[in-house]
Amino acid sequence: MTEYFDMAKTAIILAERAEECQSLIATALSLNATANSLLWLGEEKEVPRTGVNEAIILTPQTGIPETITATITNVVKDQGLTLVILPTTKLGREVAPRVAVSLHAGYVEGVIGAETSSAGTIFHRLSFGGTVVEKVRVRTEIAVITAIHTDLKTDMSALPTTNVKTIPTPTVDSKKVKHIEELPKKDDMRSADRIIAAGRGIKKQQDLSMIDNLAKALNAKFACSRPLVEDLKWCPKDNQVGLSGQTVTPKLYIAIGISGQIQHTVGMRNSKVIVAINSDKSAPIFQVADYGIVGDLYQLVPELAKQLGKT
């Protein structure tokens, strides 16, 4: 008889930022799971108050997916855990499938919720560019998931202090590196206070300089929606916000020429203040915006940059 994953009793979480940890713990609690262990990739002095039994820190720290995979696999086996929760970051997406394979576990990417049925837990994830909700049932006793940042909140300050456990970094098989090239350091939009995002309302690639000028006037990071990255190739992947890009929570998010499909809004809906500029008054983006401006972005954006430049 096939075993099905049911609401977990225990879980291990991978996180490298406090707000990321908070969101993933909230996800665990929504699944009626106990956050048993936290594999913390940040500084030891910055381990958040989480309420988990222990926070595990590798010595030395590493961002190598294979090494992190080996660590999670060992903890799951040693403690008999049934759920692994990782963030939908680049690292999370690299580690999660590897962990699933090593544990012979079911894997679901981009989980936004779950429900209980007679056949066990059914995970919800967005599919077809965020236009439909797909329901997935895991046919194994252990489940590995990456979770989308949620609106669920957990009062971390009320949780008990986490016990910190330092373990040696496991040795994994590796190949000899024949050439090492140091790449330029890229900005991490996840920590930005202000973000200006451009969408398909931009008619030509050279017009992105207009958005960049506004971003500079506001001392903000430049971002873009999926079509500008995947379809038009106008922007690098690192600048993409949305289901298949980054999840951001700035104090100010200005969406310019973005229709507001769920594929994009899932990545920015938790921003403190959202401002939308769009010529279509019926655009879905206005449903999540705190402030909306209906008008021609080619007139509004240069004027905004001009006025801000005077202050």
C-alpha positions as CSV (number, residue, x, y, z in Angstrom):
1,M,0.0,0.0,0.0
2,T,1.4,3.4,-0.9
3,E,2.3,5.7,2.0
4,Y,1.1,9.3,1.8
5,F,2.6,12.3,3.5
6,D,0.3,13.5,6.2
7,M,0.5,16.7,8.3
8,A,4.0,16.5,9.8
9,K,4.7,16.4,13.4
10,T,8.3,17.6,13.1
11,A,10.2,19.7,10.5
12,I,13.6,21.2,9.7
13,I,13.8,24.6,8.2
14,L,16.7,26.2,6.1
15,A,17.0,30.0,6.4
16,E,19.7,32.7,6.2
17,R,17.7,35.8,7.1
18,A,15.4,36.5,10.2
19,E,12.3,37.6,8.1
20,E,12.8,34.5,5.9
21,C,12.9,32.3,9.0
22,Q,9.8,33.9,10.4
23,S,7.8,33.2,7.2
24,L,9.0,29.6,7.0
25,I,8.1,28.9,10.6
26,A,4.7,30.3,10.0
27,T,4.4,27.9,7.1
28,A,5.3,25.0,9.3
29,L,2.8,26.0,12.0
30,S,0.1,26.3,9.3
31,L,0.8,22.7,8.4
32,N,0.4,21.7,12.1
33,A,4.1,20.9,12.2
34,T,6.6,21.5,15.0
35,A,9.6,23.5,13.8
36,N,12.1,21.0,15.3
37,S,15.4,22.2,13.8
38,L,16.7,25.3,12.0
39,L,19.8,25.1,9.7
40,W,20.9,28.7,10.0
41,L,23.2,30.0,7.3
42,G,23.6,33.5,8.8
43,E,26.0,34.7,11.5
44,E,25.8,32.9,14.8
45,K,25.2,36.1,16.7
46,E,22.2,36.8,14.5
47,V,20.3,33.5,15.2
48,P,16.7,34.6,15.5
49,R,14.5,33.7,18.5
50,T,12.4,31.0,16.8
51,G,11.1,28.5,19.3
52,V,12.7,25.6,17.5
53,N,14.5,23.0,19.6
54,E,17.8,23.8,18.1
55,A,19.5,26.0,15.5
56,I,22.3,24.2,13.7
57,I,25.3,26.1,12.4
58,L,28.0,24.6,10.2
59,T,31.7,25.2,11.0
60,P,33.0,26.5,8.7
61,Q,29.9,28.1,7.1
62,T,29.2,27.2,3.5
63,G,26.8,27.9,0.7
64,I,27.6,24.8,-1.3
65,P,24.3,23.1,-2.2
66,E,25.8,19.5,-1.9
67,T,27.2,20.2,1.6
68,I,23.9,21.7,2.8
69,T,22.0,18.8,1.3
70,A,24.2,16.3,3.2
71,T,23.6,18.2,6.5
72,I,19.8,18.3,6.1
73,T,19.7,14.7,5.1
74,N,21.7,13.6,8.1
75,V,19.5,15.6,10.5
76,V,16.3,14.3,9.0
77,K,17.5,10.7,9.3
78,D,19.0,11.1,12.8
79,Q,15.9,12.9,14.3
80,G,13.2,11.0,12.3
81,L,11.8,14.3,10.8
82,T,9.0,14.2,8.2
83,L,9.0,17.6,6.6
84,V,11.8,19.8,5.1
85,I,10.9,23.5,4.4
86,L,13.2,25.7,2.3
87,P,12.7,29.2,0.9
88,T,12.1,29.9,-2.8
89,T,15.5,31.5,-3.2
90,K,18.1,30.4,-5.7
91,L,19.8,28.4,-2.9
92,G,16.6,26.9,-1.8
93,R,15.7,25.7,-5.3
94,E,19.1,24.2,-5.7
95,V,19.1,22.3,-2.4
96,A,15.5,21.1,-2.2
97,P,15.5,18.7,-5.2
98,R,18.8,17.2,-4.0
99,V,17.4,16.6,-0.5
100,A,14.3,15.0,-1.9
101,V,16.4,12.6,-4.0
102,S,18.7,11.7,-1.1
103,L,15.7,11.0,1.2
104,H,13.5,9.4,-1.5
105,A,11.0,12.0,-0.6
106,G,8.2,13.8,-2.5
107,Y,9.0,17.3,-3.6
108,V,6.7,20.3,-4.1
109,E,8.0,23.7,-5.3
110,G,6.4,27.1,-4.5
111,V,3.9,26.0,-1.9
112,I,1.4,28.7,-0.9
113,G,-0.9,26.6,1.3
114,A,-2.2,23.2,2.1
115,E,-5.3,21.3,3.1
116,T,-6.1,18.0,4.8
117,S,-8.0,15.2,3.0
118,S,-8.7,11.6,3.7
119,A,-5.6,10.7,1.6
120,G,-3.3,13.0,3.6
121,T,-2.0,16.5,3.0
122,I,-2.6,18.2,-0.3
123,F,-0.2,21.1,-1.1
124,H,-1.2,24.2,-3.1
125,R,1.1,25.9,-5.6
126,L,0.6,28.3,-8.4
127,S,1.0,27.0,-11.9
128,F,0.8,28.2,-15.5
129,G,2.4,31.6,-14.7
130,G,0.3,32.0,-11.6
131,T,-3.0,31.8,-13.3
132,V,-4.2,28.6,-11.6
133,V,-3.8,26.9,-8.2
134,E,-2.4,23.3,-8.6
135,K,-3.1,20.8,-5.9
136,V,-0.3,18.2,-5.2
137,R,-0.4,15.1,-3.1
138,V,2.9,13.6,-2.0
139,R,3.1,9.8,-2.1
140,T,5.9,9.4,0.4
141,E,6.2,9.6,4.2
142,I,8.6,12.5,4.0
143,A,7.9,15.7,2.1
144,V,10.4,18.4,0.9
145,I,8.9,21.8,-0.1
146,T,10.0,25.3,-1.0
147,A,7.5,27.8,0.4
148,I,6.5,31.2,-1.0
149,H,6.7,34.1,1.4
150,T,3.3,34.3,3.1
151,D,1.2,36.8,5.0
152,L,1.2,34.6,8.0
153,K,2.9,36.2,11.0
154,T,4.5,34.6,14.0
155,D,5.4,36.7,17.0
156,M,9.1,35.7,17.2
157,S,9.7,37.8,20.4
158,A,7.3,35.7,22.3
159,L,9.1,32.4,21.4
160,P,11.8,30.9,23.7
161,T,15.5,31.4,23.0
162,T,16.8,28.9,20.5
163,N,19.5,26.5,21.5
164,V,22.5,26.8,19.2
165,K,24.3,23.7,18.1
166,T,27.5,23.9,16.1
167,I,28.5,20.9,13.9
168,P,31.4,20.4,11.6
169,T,30.7,20.9,7.9
170,P,30.3,17.4,6.3
171,T,32.7,16.4,3.6
172,V,31.1,15.6,0.2
173,D,32.5,14.3,-3.0
174,S,33.6,17.1,-5.3
175,K,35.4,17.7,-8.5
176,K,38.6,19.6,-8.9
177,V,38.1,23.2,-10.0
178,K,40.3,23.9,-12.9
179,H,39.5,27.6,-13.2
180,I,38.2,30.1,-10.7
181,E,36.8,33.5,-11.8
182,E,35.6,35.9,-9.2
183,L,32.3,37.4,-10.4
184,P,31.2,41.0,-9.5
185,K,29.1,41.2,-6.4
186,K,25.4,41.7,-7.2
187,D,22.9,43.7,-5.2
188,D,20.4,41.7,-3.2
189,M,16.9,43.2,-3.8
190,R,15.5,41.3,-0.8
191,S,17.1,43.8,1.6
192,A,16.2,46.9,-0.3
193,D,14.0,49.5,1.3
194,R,12.8,51.0,-2.0
195,I,12.2,49.3,-5.3
196,I,11.1,50.6,-8.7
197,A,9.8,47.9,-11.0
198,A,9.1,48.1,-14.7
199,G,6.7,46.0,-16.7
200,R,5.4,45.3,-20.2
201,G,4.1,48.9,-20.4
202,I,7.6,49.9,-21.4
203,K,7.7,50.0,-25.2
204,K,11.4,49.9,-26.0
205,Q,14.5,48.6,-24.1
206,Q,16.2,52.0,-24.2
207,D,13.2,53.4,-22.4
208,L,14.3,51.5,-19.3
209,S,16.8,54.4,-18.7
210,M,13.8,56.5,-17.8
211,I,12.8,54.0,-15.0
212,D,16.4,53.9,-13.9
213,N,16.6,57.6,-13.6
214,L,13.6,57.6,-11.2
215,A,15.2,54.8,-9.2
216,K,18.3,56.9,-8.8
217,A,16.3,59.9,-7.7
218,L,14.7,57.8,-5.0
219,N,17.8,55.9,-4.1
220,A,15.9,52.7,-5.0
221,K,16.8,49.4,-6.6
222,F,15.6,48.7,-10.2
223,A,13.4,45.6,-10.7
224,C,11.3,44.2,-13.5
225,S,8.5,41.7,-14.3
226,R,8.8,38.3,-15.9
227,P,8.1,39.4,-19.6
228,L,11.0,41.8,-19.6
229,V,13.4,39.0,-18.4
230,E,12.1,35.8,-20.0
231,D,10.3,37.0,-23.1
232,L,12.2,40.2,-24.2
233,K,15.5,39.5,-22.5
234,W,15.8,43.2,-21.6
235,C,16.8,42.6,-18.0
236,P,18.9,40.1,-16.1
237,K,17.2,37.4,-14.1
238,D,18.6,38.8,-10.8
239,N,16.2,41.8,-11.3
240,Q,13.0,39.8,-11.7
241,V,10.3,40.0,-9.0
242,G,7.6,37.4,-8.9
243,L,6.8,33.7,-8.7
244,S,9.8,32.7,-10.9
245,G,11.9,35.5,-9.6
246,Q,12.6,37.1,-6.2
247,T,10.2,37.7,-3.3
248,V,10.8,41.2,-1.9
249,T,9.3,43.2,1.1
250,P,10.5,46.8,0.8
251,K,9.1,49.8,2.5
252,L,8.2,51.3,-0.9
253,Y,7.4,49.4,-4.1
254,I,6.5,51.3,-7.2
255,A,5.1,49.2,-10.1
256,I,5.4,51.0,-13.4
257,G,3.6,49.6,-16.5
258,I,2.9,46.3,-14.7
259,S,-0.5,44.7,-15.2
260,G,-0.4,43.0,-11.8
261,Q,-0.9,39.3,-12.7
262,I,-0.6,37.0,-9.7
263,Q,2.8,35.7,-11.1
264,H,4.2,39.1,-10.2
265,T,2.2,40.2,-7.2
266,V,3.0,37.1,-5.2
267,G,6.6,38.4,-5.1
268,M,5.8,41.9,-3.9
269,R,2.4,41.9,-2.2
270,N,4.0,42.1,1.3
271,S,5.6,45.4,0.6
272,K,4.7,48.1,3.2
273,V,3.5,50.6,0.6
274,I,2.7,49.8,-3.0
275,V,2.3,52.5,-5.7
276,A,1.1,51.6,-9.2
277,I,1.3,53.6,-12.4
278,N,-0.6,52.2,-15.3
279,S,-2.7,53.6,-18.2
280,D,-5.3,50.9,-17.8
281,K,-7.6,51.8,-14.9
282,S,-8.9,48.2,-14.8
283,A,-5.4,46.7,-14.4
284,P,-5.2,44.1,-11.5
285,I,-2.2,45.9,-10.0
286,F,-4.6,48.5,-8.6
287,Q,-6.3,45.8,-6.4
288,V,-3.1,45.3,-4.4
289,A,-1.8,48.9,-4.6
290,D,-2.1,51.4,-1.7
291,Y,-1.9,54.3,-4.2
292,G,-2.7,54.2,-7.9
293,I,-2.0,56.6,-10.7
294,V,-3.9,56.1,-14.0
295,G,-1.9,57.8,-16.8
296,D,0.8,57.7,-19.4
297,L,4.0,56.5,-17.7
298,Y,6.0,58.3,-20.4
299,Q,4.7,61.6,-19.1
300,L,4.5,60.7,-15.4
301,V,7.8,59.0,-14.8
302,P,10.1,61.8,-16.2
303,E,8.1,64.4,-14.3
304,L,8.4,62.4,-11.1
305,A,12.1,62.1,-11.5
306,K,12.4,65.8,-12.3
307,Q,10.4,66.8,-9.2
308,L,12.3,64.4,-6.9
309,G,15.6,65.8,-8.3
310,K,14.7,69.2,-7.0
311,T,14.3,68.1,-3.4
